[in-house]
Amino acid sequence: MARLDLVSEPAVIQKRDLQTTITIVARNPALTAEELVAAVRPTLDALALPPQARWWLGGEIEENAVATEAVFAFLPLCMLMI
């Protein structure tokens, strides 16, 4: 079901939005990123996290959202110029 790999990382506390982070990487060659997220989202939503803790998706999902937002930001201007 899962394989855990120990990886040597620099001794640096990683932060995102000024909050300490723990990064979890998941890959399944049989699923796309969207399918994998759809499969694990119910479990993530059901986690009983402390009030100061939260989770969010990064990587391919986040990059796709940023790229889509950039395209749609200039789409009306492009249509007007055409």
For each residue, the residues with C-beta under 8 A, 3 or more apart:
1:
2:
3:
4:
5:
6:
7:
8:
9: 12
10:
11:
12: 9
13: 20
14: 20 21 23
15: 18 19 20 21
16: 19 21
17:
18: 15
19: 15 16
20: 13 14 15
21: 14 15 16
22:
23: 14 58
24:
25: 59
26: 36 40
27: 36
28: 31 36
29:
30:
31: 28 35 36 39
32: 35 36
33: 36 37 59 60 61 64
34: 37 38 61
35: 31 32 38 39
36: 26 27 28 31 32 33 39 40
37: 33 34 40 41 57 61
38: 34 35 41
39: 31 35 36
40: 26 36 37 43 44
41: 37 38 44 45
42: 45 46
43: 40 46 47
44: 40 41 47 55
45: 41 42
46: 42 43
47: 43 44 55
48:
49: 53 54 55
50: 53
51:
52:
53: 49 50
54: 49
55: 44 47 49
56: 62
57: 37 61 62
58: 23 61 62
59: 25 33 62 63
60: 33 63 64
61: 33 34 37 57 58 64 65
62: 56 57 58 59 65 66
63: 59 60 66 67
64: 33 60 61 67 68
65: 61 62 68 69
66: 62 63 69 70
67: 63 64 70 71
68: 64 65 71 72
69: 65 66 72 73
70: 66 67 73 74
71: 67 68 74 75
72: 68 69 75
73: 69 70
74: 70 71 77 78
75: 71 72 78 79
76: 79 80
77: 74 80 81
78: 74 75 81 82
79: 75 76 82
80: 76 77
81: 77 78
82: 78 79
